Amino acid sequence: MNGPVVRLIDATRTPYDLSIASARTCYSSKGIIYPEDVSATPKAVELRDRIARSTLQAGHLTTRQHPHFIFTIDNVSRHLVWCFLHSHPFYNSEQVSQRYVEVKADRYHVPSSLDRDETLRSLYLQVMQKMTDAYFELIRLLEPEAERIFYSIFPARRKSHDRWKNTIHKKAMETARYVLPVATHTYLYHTINGLTLHRYRRMAQASDVPREAKDLVDAMWFAVCDHDPLYAAEMRDSLPLEETTEYHFFNEFFGSNRSESLGFSGSIEKQISKQFVREFDETLQGRIARLCGSNAEAVRTLGASVRAVLGMPSSALSDAEAMALLLDPARNRHLGSTLNESTMSRLTRSLYNVQFTYQKKISHTADSQDQRHRTVPASRPVLMRQFTGDVDAIVPELIEQCEPARQYYNEQLADLFRTIVRFLDAGGTEEEAVYMLPNAFPIRFYESGDLLNLHHKWKARTCYNAQEEIFRASVEELDQAAVVLPGLTDWLRAPCYLRKRSGERPFCPEGDRFCGIPVWNQELSEYRRVL
């Protein structure tokens, strides 16, 4: 089956009435107005509908955030999730992991638009099959190297190989997924509030894959319509793709320079993309993440913020003392907690006042996890505007160290990129071609965050069990942040280091997932890993 499979498995009982009841409560001298009150009489219903229209028109929409909807979603592409469902902060998802769950051979999105041309459809399907086959071949090629490295870390476990062979298989599988197309299907739980559903309905066609996004949002909307027709009826129709800001810009910029007869290979778009990629990569200076913006007076800002929280003059609490009180997990125990309650701590909220901006380049598959840190937002690209036609891919460390796998990987990607260019030259659209890109395709973007939310991210992602690319990016980010905030890495490293410093035991809370290395004793400069 092709196309989204959506089920509304739970929801606020009466979302429309709840929204208006909350609005009326703001001006009620009689106490709480309950959802059942707003539809109790014909007069109440008339008032309810009038308030609904006026608040919607005026943009007073916090009332629409009270209702929540829990969906299960299946048969959607990984790329749709990346460029639409997870491109904003107001959601919660639990998605099947490509790191730990083996991908099935026939699970990928096929655009219905390809029905117009059997040659293009056949070429697209050949790519899907070829890259899926390459995934399984890479697993086979990588397993011996993954086994060698695993037992070099855990030599005693070799005696119990049957127990650990599945773990080793998953290490190979995690790396092999880089060759899979972003069309690969996924399934997930997805919870949003009512206002987010309003926004989904409006912006469905403003993504890389407007047809698939609109099909998904329509299915979600129909499910809510069955649950509460009044609430669903409030939602505006989708903004046409042609009315989006990005479409207008590209149409104005490229419109007069386009030549359909030249195809992608001779297009102005290709030339511009090549210039951008070259310029971006030169600026990145060989890094995964480059610090390009931060507070000039970060130490002073943090010190002043801590003193304001505690009501202390600088004569009683210096910047250095304030920094230690705030960032040392031995003194600020919230920093070592797995509950991550820092946002509820008045002192720890001082970290909001220092921000960092990074220029980054990581793979699609890594960024699909990186973007789950929703409070560290980024301006992610219109992806095909970064496609040059040349081989452009991230190479995971395990593949780098395994010669047969590296050679095979490079051959497969070279053939893939040639085929995508051929597909575009033959009349395939960018909306169709984007699905053919591999998980390894680099995302070039800028990301910003405050120190409170970056602290949580860096703590989690410098764990040796974190996704490899995000681990390396986080180490680079933290290392550069420590130049702005001297001493930062004395207090902030992997979670086991924070737990040790705060007196929590065991230092590593991962159980059987322990990486095998006492990272709590390492300096940040010593952080190295392959698996």
PyMOL commands that set and color helices and strands:
alter all, ss='L'
color gray80, all
select helices_A, chain A and resi 15-25+35-39+42-58+62-65+78-85+112-116+118-153+155-179+194-203+210-227+229-233+241-243+245-257+260-262+268-284+298-310+319-327+333-336+342-344+348-353+364-370+383-386+397-400+403-425+430-436+451-461+468-484+488-491+495-502+511-513+519-521+524-526
alter helices_A, ss='H'
color red, helices_A
select strands_A, chain A and resi 5-11+68-77+92-95+185-193+289-294+355-363+378-379+442-450
alter strands_A, ss='S'
color yellow, strands_A
deselect
rebuild
show_as cartoon
